[in-house]
Amino acid sequence: MTLRTESLGKQYGEGTWGVRDVTLELEEGIHGLLGPNGSGKSTLMGILSTILKPTTGTATWNGTDIVESPGTVRSVLGYLPQDFGVYPDLTVTEFLEYMAALRGLDSETASARIDELLELTNLTGVRTRKLETFSGGMRQRVGIAQALLNDPELLVVDEPTVGLDPEERVRLRSALANTATDRVVVLSTHIVPDVEATANEIAILDDGRLLTHATVDELIDRVAETVYECVVPRSELSTLADQYQVCSTVQRSDGVKARVLGESPPTETAAQVPATLEDAYLETVERPH
Ligand SMILES: Nc1ncnc2c1ncn2[C@@H]1O[C@H](COP(=O)(O)OP(=O)(O)OP(=O)(O)O)[C@@H](O)[C@H]1O
C-alpha cells in the first residue's frame, strides 16, 4: 500500500496556498503530520481524502491517480475529520450500527465488526450509553471506531486530540496505535507528544511546505548533542534568546531554567541533555525556510 504525492499544491481561490509543492510517500504504519496552526495539515488531509482537489501536482494510491479516480481511494478510506458530528440520542452501538448500515455492511458482519472495534477503542463497557453523555475523548474514540467500520486500508485522522484532557489524549493515542496494522494511517496534530509514541514516521509542514519526512529517531538524531539546559537571571533571558533558540522556559526562584538549542554551551554551567522530538520539531519549524 502506497500513498504518494508529487509536487502537490492547493490554492484557495486566487489567494492563499494551503499547501505547495508537497512530495511525500507513505506506506503501512502510522505517519504523524505535524505543523503549527495554518501550516496546511487539514488541506493535505482533505486532498488525500478526496474532498479537496489539488491545484497542482498529483496524488496516487497504489499508483492510481486519486483526483482522476477518487473511487479508488474512497472505497478503502476511513476518515475522521476535525469536526466530527455524532447523534446524541443514540447509544454507541446504535450509532455504529447506523453508520455500518449506511456503508452497506450486512447486520451480521456489522455486529461482529462493532464488537471488535469497541474492544479496540476501549468502549465495550459503555456501549449501551447514549452519546450525549460522552466526554470529548470518548466521542473521538467513537469517531475512530466509525472510521474503521469498513476496515480501511487508508485511515486519515485530523487533529483528534484537540480539546481533550491529558488522560483522554493518552487513551486516544493508544486506541490509534492499535489501529495501525496493515494500513496506512495519517494522523495530523500540532501537539508533538501525540505522535511521538505512536508514529513510525513524521512529516513536518509549515506555511504549506513539507520541511521534512523522517522517522522519530532520525529527527531526534539531527539535534542530538545540541540541546542544553541552563539557569539564567530573568533579565538575561532576552539576550540568550537573541543568540540561541530557546525551546522552553521554567520560572524558578533563582532565575529562569531555559532549554536551548545551539552548537556550543550557552553558559559556563549549561548541561547538555538528551534531545527530544519536541526539540527536533522546533528546530525544523524555526529554521529559516
Ligand atoms: N477554505 C479556505 N479558504 C481560504 N483559505 C483557507 C481555507 N482553508 C484553509 N485556508 C488557509 O490555508 C492555510 C492552511 O490551512 P489548513 O487549515 O490546511 O492548516 P492546518 O495546519 O490544518 O491548520 P489548523 O491546525 O489551524 O487546522 C491557512 O493559511 C488557512 O488560512
The ligand as an SDF file (V2000), in Angstrom:
LIG
                    3D

 31 33  0  0  0  0  0  0  0  0999 V2000
  -11.3970   27.3250    2.6880 N   0  0  0  0  0  0  0  0  0  0  0  0
  -10.3230   28.1050    2.7580 C   0  0  0  0  0  0  0  0  0  0  0  0
  -10.2860   29.2970    2.1010 N   0  0  0  0  0  0  0  0  0  0  0  0
   -9.1910   30.0990    2.1330 C   0  0  0  0  0  0  0  0  0  0  0  0
   -8.0610   29.7970    2.8190 N   0  0  0  0  0  0  0  0  0  0  0  0
   -8.0500   28.6360    3.5000 C   0  0  0  0  0  0  0  0  0  0  0  0
   -9.1610   27.7330    3.5050 C   0  0  0  0  0  0  0  0  0  0  0  0
   -8.8500   26.6550    4.2790 N   0  0  0  0  0  0  0  0  0  0  0  0
   -7.5960   26.8750    4.7250 C   0  0  0  0  0  0  0  0  0  0  0  0
   -7.1160   28.0420    4.2630 N   0  0  0  0  0  0  0  0  0  0  0  0
   -5.7770   28.6210    4.5140 C   0  0  0  0  0  0  0  0  0  0  0  0
   -4.8140   27.6660    4.0940 O   0  0  0  0  0  0  0  0  0  0  0  0
   -3.7210   27.6190    5.0230 C   0  0  0  0  0  0  0  0  0  0  0  0
   -3.5980   26.1920    5.5580 C   0  0  0  0  0  0  0  0  0  0  0  0
   -4.7480   25.9130    6.3670 O   0  0  0  0  0  0  0  0  0  0  0  0
   -5.0550   24.4610    6.9670 P   0  0  0  0  0  0  0  0  0  0  0  0
   -6.3900   24.5330    7.6370 O   0  0  0  0  0  0  0  0  0  0  0  0
   -4.8500   23.4480    5.9170 O   0  0  0  0  0  0  0  0  0  0  0  0
   -3.8990   24.3500    8.0690 O   0  0  0  0  0  0  0  0  0  0  0  0
   -3.8310   23.4520    9.3680 P   0  0  0  0  0  0  0  0  0  0  0  0
   -2.3880   23.1430    9.5510 O   0  0  0  0  0  0  0  0  0  0  0  0
   -4.7720   22.3100    9.2530 O   0  0  0  0  0  0  0  0  0  0  0  0
   -4.3160   24.4540   10.4850 O   0  0  0  0  0  0  0  0  0  0  0  0
   -5.2100   24.1440   11.7990 P   0  0  0  0  0  0  0  0  0  0  0  0
   -4.3470   23.3190   12.6880 O   0  0  0  0  0  0  0  0  0  0  0  0
   -5.4280   25.5430   12.3320 O   0  0  0  0  0  0  0  0  0  0  0  0
   -6.4670   23.4780   11.3240 O   0  0  0  0  0  0  0  0  0  0  0  0
   -4.0150   28.6580    6.0940 C   0  0  0  0  0  0  0  0  0  0  0  0
   -3.3730   29.8380    5.7310 O   0  0  0  0  0  0  0  0  0  0  0  0
   -5.5310   28.8330    6.0060 C   0  0  0  0  0  0  0  0  0  0  0  0
   -5.9090   30.1320    6.4170 O   0  0  0  0  0  0  0  0  0  0  0  0
  1  2  1  0
  2  3  1  0
  2  7  2  0
  3  4  2  0
  4  5  1  0
  5  6  2  0
  6  7  1  0
  6 10  1  0
  7  8  1  0
  8  9  2  0
  9 10  1  0
 10 11  1  0
 11 12  1  0
 11 30  1  0
 12 13  1  0
 13 14  1  0
 13 28  1  0
 14 15  1  0
 15 16  1  0
 16 17  2  0
 16 18  1  0
 16 19  1  0
 19 20  1  0
 20 21  2  0
 20 22  1  0
 20 23  1  0
 23 24  1  0
 24 25  2  0
 24 26  1  0
 24 27  1  0
 28 29  1  0
 28 30  1  0
 30 31  1  0
M  END
$$$$
